[in-house]
Amino acid sequence: MSSEQIVCDKSDLIENSGVCALVDGEQVAIFYLPTTKQQVFAIANWDPCGKANVLSRGLVGDIKGEIVVASPLHKQHFNLQTGACLEADVSVKAYRASIVDEKVIIA
């Protein structure tokens, strides 16, 4: 992936949910949590446990202070800041994400 790029407008995001964007040929799950300090998070959309691109469709929540998404397939939880799985020894790539001038930027 290039250093930083605009992937969508903030208006393309759904509050407290995820959307998928194609970034340099890779599916990236982008989550918009407006009540958190960071507001936008991005991880790879590939679920290594379920072997499918589905993480953007997972439910977002909090487990012991960690912001996570639960895979819709087998319900493993992935930390939205680090990409680490809470239940298995796997992880997904985590991207730096931000909103600047109503644009979502992934690095």
Secondary structure, 3 states (H helix, E strand, C coil): CCCCEEEEEHHHCCECEEEEEEECCEEEEEEECCCCCCCEEEEECEECCCCEECHHHCEEEEECCEEEEECCCCCCEEECCCCEECCCCCECCEECEEEECCEEEEC
